[in-house]
Every structure is written in structure tokens, then in C-alpha cells.
Amino acid sequence: MSEQHNRITTNSYATYLLLLGTSIFWGSAFVFSKVAESSVPPLVAALLRFGLGAVVGLVLILGLHLRDRRYRLTPGGAWLDTLALGVMGVTVYNIFFFLGLFYSQASDGSMIIPTLSPVFTVVLAVLLLKERFRKQQVFGIAITLFGALLFFSVIFFLRSVAAHHRAIGDALFLGSAVFWASSTMFSKRVTSKVDPLIASTYAMVFGSIIVGIIAVPELLKVHWLSLGWRFWVDVVYLAVLPSVLANWFYYLGVKRIGPARASAFMFLVPVSALVLSVLVLGESLTLVQLVGAVLMLVGVWMINRKV
């Protein structure tokens, strides 16, 4: 009995470590995606990140299959599910995400998406899975929304073209949060049928194909020979760590501990993202925004805290 308990505990710790790594990788994605957008249009940056990520994922799947022939190469009977996951979690999410980065700051996106996604996830769980709100979740949602109001208030009170663009970008980040929450809920269904790596990889395959079709006009405008080696290092990093490995770890976490608890790790994303946005991009938040950000994080913690 104790051996089984120790094994379960060890697996839980391993899952938490994977999700911690995921939060760090995703935090860096806000910053380095912004860097990529300085050289190519938003949809092209999204295509390169997830198109290359899909290729890396397929190579990993092939390697696992060659090592163990029982490991499946495809989603089998879950093709439509992985297609839907790709549309929600890759195509639509990243259209909102990269356009949001184009208009706004990386630090804004790193606060909005990770903190509001768990809120939307809990609300969707109540609406779709008929789960009940706990009292602390209601308080947590109220605190998070109040923090969000503080965070956005600074932007909306400024009257300038830059502030207007930033407000548009932040609204797009809100759309990203909604679709990430939707894909998180749906990924629980997909990973109950297929391995998380297969689910995340084929979602990237389908999602990047659709993004590529939409991005054709922008692809024709890119001066490919002028892109330096730093740009390609940035793209490879985005494709391998925040895309392939982080998505795999996240879907694995959803499968093992459920969408609500896995999404709670997203509150660590802003910490790494804010530090990197200051160091790499020179961005900053006002004092009111920092207070709002802290309240958002406290609210998310309350939403996901066990009684």
C-alpha cells in the first residue's frame, strides 16, 4: 500500500515539475514571440512557430514509435477531435495572440491570458460539466475581475494612438484567453483517447496548416534572405520549448490532474514573462497595473485552491 502511495506521490511531483517548466516556457513565449514579430508579420510568426513545432513533434512521435512499435503514430479514431483542438488551441488562439502582440505589449498579454484563462476554464466547467461554484471560487473570480478592471483602467484613460492600439491588443488577448480555456476543457476529452504528445502535435499540424492558408498574402511579402541567424534561433526556441514540449507537458498535466488544477499553473507564467519583458524588451507596468496584476494572481489562486 505504501509503495503504491509513494509511486502516486512521485508521479504527482513529476507532473507538477512538468507544469512548472511549462509555465516558464510559456512566459518566455510572450517575449520571444514579440521579438519574432519585429522581423515578420504576426501570422507568419505564428506559422513559423507552430509549423516548425509540428515537424519537431512528428519527429518525436516517430522516434517513440521506432523505440516501441506499440506507440501509435496517429490519433486513430480521434482525427476530428484533434482537428477541433488544433482550430481552437492553435489557429484561433494564435491569431488573437500574435495580433495582440502586434498592437500591445508582451507584458500585457502575459498578465491577461494566464490569469483570465483559469477563470474562463472554471466558468466553462460549471456551464458544460455541471460543476458547482465553491464560495471561494466566487470570491476568487470577483477579485480577479476587479484586478482586471484596475489593469485595463490605466489604458482606457489614456488618450493617444498608442493607448488606443494597446487597448485593441489587450482585447485580442482576452479573446486568446477565452479560446485557451475552451481548448483546455476540450483537451481533457482528446487526451482520454490518445497520448498527449500525439494530441498536441496533430493539433499543431492542423492548426498551423489553417494559419498557413490564411497567412499566404503575408508570406509573399517577407524578405526571407534578410532574416538573420538570431531570428531563426528565436523561432527554433519558440517551436521546440514553448510549443512542442510545453504543450505536451500541459496536456499530460490535464490528463493526470484535470483541467482546473493544470490551468492553475498558468499564474506562474506572468512572473517569468514580466521579468523577461523588462530585461529583453524594456517594457514596464504602472503601479496601478501592478496592483491589478497582484489581485488577478490572488484571485486565480483562490479559484484553484483546495479547501
VEXMAR-157849 format. One line per 4 residues: number of its first residue (from 1); their letters; for each residue x, y, z of C-alpha. Coordinates in pm, whole numbers, plus 50000, padded with zeros to 5 digits. Example, Ala and Ser with C-alpha at 12.3 -4.5 7.8 and 13.67 -1.06 7.14 Angstrom:
<sites>
1) AS) 51230/49550/50780  51367/49894/50714
</sites>
This chain:
<sites>
1) MSEQ) 50000/50000/50000  50281/50241/50095  50472/50159/49774  50166/50242/49566
5) HNRI) 50118/50567/49763  50484/50661/49711  50455/50590/49339  50145/50809/49309
9) TTNS) 50315/51086/49508  50626/51067/49287  50413/51085/48971  50229/51387/49115
13) YATY) 50557/51567/49189  50683/51486/48839  50360/51624/48690  50393/51944/48895
17) LLLL) 50754/51987/48779  50649/51944/48417  50375/52204/48461  50623/52438/48631
21) GTSI) 50852/52406/48329  50552/52468/48106  50473/52794/48288  50832/52915/48246
25) FWGS) 50844/52824/47876  50509/52989/47810  50618/53301/47995  50919/53332/47768
29) AFVF) 50696/53278/47462  50530/53618/47510  50865/53793/47496  51034/53599/47218
33) SKVA) 50718/53596/47003  50728/53976/47028  51091/53962/46917  50996/53745/46617
37) ESSV) 50724/53991/46520  50984/54264/46481  51105/54084/46168  50794/53923/46014
41) PPLV) 50414/53985/46018  50211/53833/46308  50056/53541/46118  50391/53449/45961
45) AALL) 50547/53439/46309  50262/53214/46426  50304/52984/46125  50680/52951/46169
49) RFGL) 50649/52879/46540  50378/52614/46519  50464/52479/46174  50818/52402/46286
53) GAVV) 50681/52282/46620  50455/52037/46436  50755/51898/46246  50954/51855/46569
57) GLVL) 50656/51685/46733  50615/51443/46442  50986/51354/46464  50946/51282/46838
61) ILGL) 50642/51063/46771  50832/50870/46502  51126/50822/46740  50898/50688/47014
65) HLRD) 50731/50455/46763  51065/50318/46642  51167/50251/47002  50835/50090/47087
69) RRYR) 50620/49968/46798  50313/49972/47021  50333/50353/47034  50081/50490/46785
73) LTPG) 50180/50722/46504  49839/50886/46455  49532/50985/46659  49344/50685/46518
77) GAWL) 48973/50740/46570  49027/51086/46720  49112/51274/46399  48815/51511/46423
81) DTLA) 48885/51577/46792  49248/51672/46724  49134/51888/46432  48893/52074/46661
85) LGVM) 49167/52109/46923  49400/52249/46659  49142/52504/46543  49071/52625/46899
89) GVTV) 49411/52593/47065  49641/52677/46773  49466/52858/46487  49216/53088/46659
93) YNIF) 49414/53127/46980  49728/53232/46793  49552/53466/46554  49431/53657/46861
97) FFLG) 49765/53610/47041  50001/53733/46769  49774/54017/46660  49750/54113/47027
101) LFYS) 50131/54124/47045  50136/54340/46733  49914/54604/46893  50006/54576/47261
105) QASD) 50290/54489/47498  50412/54138/47572  50377/54216/47944  50004/54290/47897
109) GSMI) 49945/53957/47727  50144/53774/47992  49909/53911/48259  49577/53883/48074
113) IPTL) 49595/53536/47921  49743/53332/48210  49527/53493/48479  49193/53507/48299
117) SPVF) 49220/53167/48126  49172/52977/48458  48870/53197/48534  48713/53113/48198
121) TVVL) 48807/52746/48247  48621/52728/48580  48317/52906/48430  48313/52665/48136
125) AVLL) 48343/52369/48376  48034/52497/48558  47839/52554/48236  47944/52242/48043
129) LKER) 48035/51986/48310  47769/52099/48556  48028/52155/48828  47930/52383/49115
133) FRKQ) 48094/52708/49213  48256/52692/49555  48226/53002/49773  48599/53072/49748
137) QVFG) 48581/53043/49369  48314/53312/49358  48536/53539/49571  48835/53449/49355
141) IAIT) 48653/53538/49034  48536/53869/49186  48891/53959/49296  49035/53860/48956
145) LFGA) 48781/54070/48767  48840/54369/48996  49214/54334/48936  49148/54317/48561
149) LLFF) 48944/54637/48579  49233/54813/48753  49477/54673/48497  49271/54794/48200
153) SVIF) 49166/55128/48354  49507/55286/48301  49498/55207/47931  49144/55329/47869
157) FLRS) 49202/55662/48048  49496/55745/47823  49404/55931/47506  49665/55860/47245
161) VAAH) 49708/55649/46936  49950/55419/47123  49699/55370/47405  49423/55300/47152
165) HRAI) 49636/55035/46982  49726/54887/47319  49356/54862/47413  49288/54677/47086
169) GDAL) 49575/54440/47159  49453/54373/47511  49103/54299/47380  49262/54045/47144
173) FLGS) 49447/53892/47439  49108/53848/47608  48994/53652/47303  49305/53435/47334
177) AVFW) 49221/53363/47698  48868/53252/47605  48989/53015/47336  49271/52879/47552
181) ASST) 49018/52797/47823  48798/52628/47561  49088/52420/47427  49189/52326/47784
185) MFSK) 48841/52189/47850  48832/52007/47517  49184/51864/47557  49060/51656/47852
189) RVTS) 48831/51472/47611  49104/51431/47348  49375/51306/47585  49134/51044/47722
193) KVDP) 49153/50884/47376  49510/50946/47258  49855/51016/47402  49907/51385/47496
197) LIAS) 50209/51419/47263  50004/51290/46969  49713/51517/47062  49929/51830/47091
201) TYAM) 50138/51752/46781  49848/51682/46547  49666/51985/46688  49970/52190/46584
205) VFGS) 49973/52021/46241  49609/52104/46170  49625/52446/46333  49939/52557/46150
209) IIVG) 49802/52439/45814  49498/52663/45860  49717/52954/45978  49938/52899/45672
213) IIAV) 49644/52924/45435  49532/53248/45598  49888/53385/45601  49963/53330/45228
217) PELL) 49942/53703/45134  50180/53795/45418  50420/53511/45333  50469/53658/44986
221) KVHW) 50577/53993/45134  50853/53860/45362  51215/53925/45258  51342/53585/45364
225) LSLG) 51709/53640/45277  51728/53943/45506  51633/53744/45818  51941/53691/46034
229) WRFW) 52051/53389/46236  51920/53541/46560  51569/53539/46415  51594/53168/46329
233) VDVV) 51736/53081/46673  51439/53264/46824  51193/53072/46603  51353/52734/46680
237) YLAV) 51336/52809/47053  50966/52907/47023  50890/52594/46822  51064/52342/47047
241) LPSV) 51026/52461/47408  50713/52680/47443  50528/52490/47168  50615/52119/47146
245) LANW) 50744/52043/47496  50525/52290/47686  50204/52183/47508  50292/51817/47560
249) FYYL) 50361/51874/47929  50041/52076/47967  49814/51818/47802  49988/51550/48009
253) GVKR) 49910/51753/48320  49546/51795/48214  49520/51421/48164  49676/51339/48505
257) IGPA) 49532/51605/48737  49246/51760/48539  49199/52090/48352  49119/52310/48654
261) RASA) 49429/52213/48857  49656/52213/48549  49541/52559/48442  49627/52689/48791
265) FMFL) 49995/52670/48697  49935/52945/48444  49950/53201/48726  50327/53143/48728
269) VPVS) 50353/53244/48362  50334/53621/48426  50624/53606/48671  50874/53477/48415
273) ALVL) 50715/53683/48136  50728/54012/48326  51092/53961/48424  51191/53879/48066
277) SVLV) 50980/54161/47916  51171/54409/48135  51514/54259/48064  51469/54187/47691
281) LGES) 51209/54438/47568  51244/54717/47822  50869/54716/47894  50711/54819/48224
285) LTLV) 50377/54838/48405  50236/55129/48604  50186/55098/48980  49807/55067/48932
289) QLVG) 49860/54788/48678  50096/54607/48916  49832/54624/49191  49573/54492/48947
293) AVLM) 49811/54215/48840  49867/54106/49201  49491/54099/49262  49442/53890/48948
297) LVGV) 49700/53639/49067  49547/53624/49416  49204/53567/49260  49333/53283/49041
301) WMIN) 49499/53124/49345  49167/53137/49534  48981/52987/49239  49207/52683/49225
305) RKV) 49294/52641/49593  49177/52322/49759  48960/52367/50068
</sites>
